[in-house]
Amino acid sequence: MELIRTEMTPKERMTKYMAGEKVDRIPTILSSGETSPINYGIQNKDYYFDSDLMVEVESRIAEDYGADNMGMGIGLRGIAEALGVPLAFPLNNVSHVDGPAITSYDELDGRKIVDIHKDGRLPILLEAFKKLQDKWGDTYIIDTGLGSCFTLAAFLVGTEKFLKDMIKRPEETEKLLQYANDNIVSCCEQLYKETGIISSLAEPIIARNLLSPRLFKKYAVPYMGQLVKRLTDVYGEAPSLHVCGSTADRWEDFVNWGISAFSVDNCENMEDLKNQYGDRIAVVGNIDPVDLLRNGTTDDMKREVIRCLKEAGDTPKGFILMPGCTTPIGTPKENVVAIMNYAAIYGKGAQKGKMPEGMAQVM
């Protein structure tokens, strides 16, 4: 299957679509930078420490698929690493946390705030962002994504300890979450002032799968709300949010935090989100990333694109087609090409609040 080449540049498409204009196809994004180096003969362990390799991977993804996003992710672990959390870097897999950075909450007193020019691999990422802007800034909106305060807090002290201490040590937990927020805001503000790049937020720990409604209300509502507000003040616009797992019981809180868009895990129904909150936020999602994108066929991709568009293609605040989470390592190239092609076919003539004209073939 050859990629269908479209008329607009990604930057033009995203800008005009979000402004309410009709565009050639529905905006479609991939979250695949960190999982793609092996596809291009690059070892992940090398990719993580070389800005030129990061730019090469992003460039080749753009050339192969023509998706509407570009930019390396600071990711769930980027700020944590910069604050001293040890990471392991497998040869051909994504990095993972290899222990905590903090053994006592007393260590938070006077602890540093992250510096993107000095700490961890943030200077490498900063260099790569600047190179991407020089190479692709005219045709792409360069962006990034990072873990929010619960993930950062869990990595700093250890996830099991963090989850237990939310019950046993509430004062220390709040102190830790505030420290996490201060670092996230500082990192995002430094990056934005230097490059103009805006970060989206990802937070797996606040899903119903991990956090009870009581603890969600006690911790997530105030601290995630604070984080979204502070970033909105930095950017002059609200960030988007992705949460892995079951979230329907807390959508109202997400929306009330003031996010611009919510990226929905594939376990949830986007039509429900659209019907309840589509007049307040954009909906993003939610192709099944493992069972279908990685393990399925191009016919599965056709069915998934149509399903996603039927559920949310006419969201009043806009819809962006995307996998329900990161594109897994080992995803066949033909499946990703199929997503882009069926987005061009069935998402043709997209405009906020209206079903794409291409959907007339199946409606």
Buried (B, 14 or more C-beta within 10 A) or exposed (E): EEBBEBEBBBBBBBBBBBEEEEBBBBBBBBBBBBBBBBBBEBBBBEBBEBBEBBBBBBBBBBEBBBBBBBBBBBBBBBBBBBBBBEBEBEEEBBBEBEEBBBEEBEEBEEBEEBBBEEBBBBBBBBBBBBBBBEBBBEEBBBBBBBBBBBBBBBBBBBBEBBBEBBEEBEEBBBBBBBBBBBBBBBBBBBBBEEBEBBBBBBBBBBBBBBBEEEBBEBBBBEBBBBBBBBBBEBBEEBBBBBBBBBBBEBBEBBBEBBBBBBBBBBBBBBBBBBEEBBEBBBBBBBBBBBEBBBBBEBEBBBEBBBBBBBBBBBBBBBBBBBBBBBBBBEBBEEBBBBBBBBBBBBBBBBBBBBBBBBBEEEE
